[in-house]
Amino acid sequence: MRRKERKAIDIYLNNNHLEQVDKIKYLGIIVSKFKFNEHIKYITDNCTKLINALSKSARINWGLRDEALKTIYNGAILQQLLYATPVWIESIKKECNGTKYVRVQRLISLRIAKVYFSISHEALCILIGLIPINIKVEVVTLYNIIKGRTGCPGP
């Protein structure tokens, strides 16, 4: 019979037991086994909560104007989505992670354009003049690599 290996390690520091974790948040990036799926899920959930909070004041017939919503998108949501893109750029190329980013951009684009949900994401981007998020991630990553930056989003 094989002996079962114990994966947990008991480490003590100053007589305090250190808890073993599966993921770590370092400089705002969540890393789990050198994969960034948790980070992408965390960021998209935060942005979705922000957009849903904005939805109360950005209805189709009244509320915040499209210029104000676009400013909020560029200043808050896009900055969160693009933070440290050179680090996790390969993870966004997976369909499940890319879909999460497109979903967030679509939610805010619907609020900016003040249209109904039946319009496509690509048409929304053209209508309000936004670069689709999957292209924007690539552009910002290349810009940051060329400029020698790793954390802050570019243009």
C-alpha positions, 0 to 999 in steps of 0.5 A: 500500500502506498503512503499518502503524501501530506501536501500541507507543510507546518511552518512556524514563525515566532511560535505562530503557525503560517497558513498555506495558501493556494494563491497570493496577491502581490502588487495588485496581481493575483497569482495561483500556480503561475496562472492568472485566471483568478486575477482576471476573474477578480478584476472582471467581478470588481468592474462588473460591480462598479458598472452595476452600481453605475446602472442605477444612474445611467438608464436608457432615457435619463441619467448620466450622459454618455461623455460622463460614462465614457470618462468613468470607463477610461478613468476607472474601469479600463485602468483596472482591466489593463493593469500589468498587462505584460505580466498576464497577457498570455492568460487573456488569450484563452477564450474563457478569460477573453470572454470575461473581458469582452463581457465587462466592456459590453456592459459599460458600452451598453450604458454609454450608448444607451441602447438595448441588449440586442446589439452586438459587441462589435457594433457597440464599439463602432457606435461609441468609438471604443477599441475592442478590449482584446485589441486594446490589451494587445496595443497597451502591452506592446506600448508598455514593452516598447517603453520599458514599463510593466505596470501602468497602462499606456494610451 
